Amino acid sequence: MTFTQTSNAPSAIGPYSQAVVHNGLVYTSGQIALKPDGSDDILQENVILQAKQVLRNLRNVLEASGSSMDQVIKTTIFLVDMNDFAAVNEVYEDVFGAHKPARSTVAVKTLPKNALVEIDAVAVVNK
């Protein structure tokens, strides 16, 4: 088992890893719209901009773990407001294109740093 740490994505804001690689799979921690510059600042503008940053962060964690977005087999999306489902879905579809991993979307009361969206993933590690 190996733990991923990359400066191309935000550091964990608690006692956990950005991702764990085990038996050919990478399990990412949930990504929120923190900037990877170490400032611990979150994009507050809107859910679309947050979703774009979240997916950039997720891509960078996957790549640092030896995987990629097209190797994702499952994601979970956490939304503070289900009214944002369609907007996040558009951003998600732009990123994943024809690749359609299994997915769950869950409404939650709050997220860390008052984020509007959080996404985690499970992906195959490139050999």
Secondary structure, DSSP 4 states (H G I P E B T S, - for coil): -EEE--TTSPPPSSSS-SEEEETTEEEEPPB-SB-TTSS--B--S-HHHHHHHHHHHHHHHHHHTT--GGGEEEEEEEES-GGGHHHHHHHHHHHHTT---EEEEEE-S--GGG-SEEEEEEEEPP-
